[in-house]
Amino acid sequence: MSSHLISATSALYILWITMAQVAGQEDREKTTALKDLLSRIDLDELMKKDEPPFTFPKTLEEFEYAFNENGQLRHIQTGEPFVFNAREDLHRWNQKRYEALGEIITKYVYELLEKKCNLTKTFLPVDATDDEPRSFIYLSTDALTNPNKLLVLIQGSGVVRAGQWARRLIINQDLDSGTQIPFIMKAMEENTSSEEHVLYVWDHFVSKAAAKNVFIIAHSYGGLSFVELMNQREMQVKNRVCAVALTDSAHNIWHQETSKGTQDWMQQCCCNWVSSPEPLDTQLEPMLPDCPRVSAGTERHELTSWMSFESIFRFFNEILKTKEEEEAEENANVVTTRSGSLKNKHQDL
């Protein structure tokens, strides 16, 4: 009984194993056939049949996006941040759209480097021929001549270009975090001296103003910057500026090598209110042969401008009144001379 049962069980095991082997063989054959079928199918071509064409806008406006006052990229209509998945289940199309926007962002950053940062594009190699591949860098106007400091910014590899740290941050966060512009502006801010700043403002704004009489108030180092302006634009300042009030000025006509003409003009048209224990407007001994020194009525440097407030505008009014009287007298002399000439001609006739 037992031997028959064992024989039957063995036969069953053999049958099951054989069936399993046959089934496994069939699965392998199906898998091989499926792989062979898939190898003949171009999946890219299959996906393209359901994709829209890779044609994207060429400008931010056409994309309907713009950077707001905080440097954040926002949709013009909704005000929402950039949406990567513009179309569901079309990842490749969305990626191409993102890359197209990235190229526009790159051009936008180039414009900021040139217009906002006043940088100049310089092509490399410097001696490249017309048919040779070229790249470029951006330089500030004084990058090769400034004797004090030079800041070099180097971005990473990949899709980022000059002026960028990370394109993803520019698109998804803001310009400050994704571009090098804050670093550039900070370097320029620290690199530009007060004297250069005053000279720039004079050349681009003050000298072009319509005002006939210009008045200047300069405190502390601002006095030094004003004297440097006179060194650089002496005749312009004399022709346009009516009077200058200095408060505890840090200028030094000897160290700054001012001309005799500048010193003489300063004696007539400038006054320096300095920190002193003496009462306000008390005449003080001159230290240098430039402008008169009077007390600001305080020994605190930072208070000299405020304590001299009334005195400064009284000084301005007195200078202006004197100038107007002199001009009126000159005009009267011109009229008298002309009248005398006409009278003589009449007598001759």
Salt bridges, closest charged atoms under 4 A:
ASP36 OD2 - ARG40 NH2 2.68
GLU45 OE2 - LYS48 NZ 3.68
GLU51 OE1 - ARG92 NH2 2.86
GLU64 OE1 - HIS75 NE2 3.36
GLU103 OE2 - ARG167 NH2 3.58
GLU189 OE2 - LYS186 NZ 3.98
GLU190 OE2 - LYS186 NZ 3.64
ASP203 OD2 - ARG233 NH2 2.82
GLU234 OE2 - LYS238 NZ 2.72
ASP248 OD2 - HIS301 ND1 2.86
ASP264 OD1 - LYS260 NZ 2.89
ASP281 OD2 - ARG314 NH2 3.35
ASP290 OD2 - HIS251 NE2 2.76
GLU302 OE2 - ARG300 NE 3.11
GLU327 OE1 - LYS212 NZ 3.43
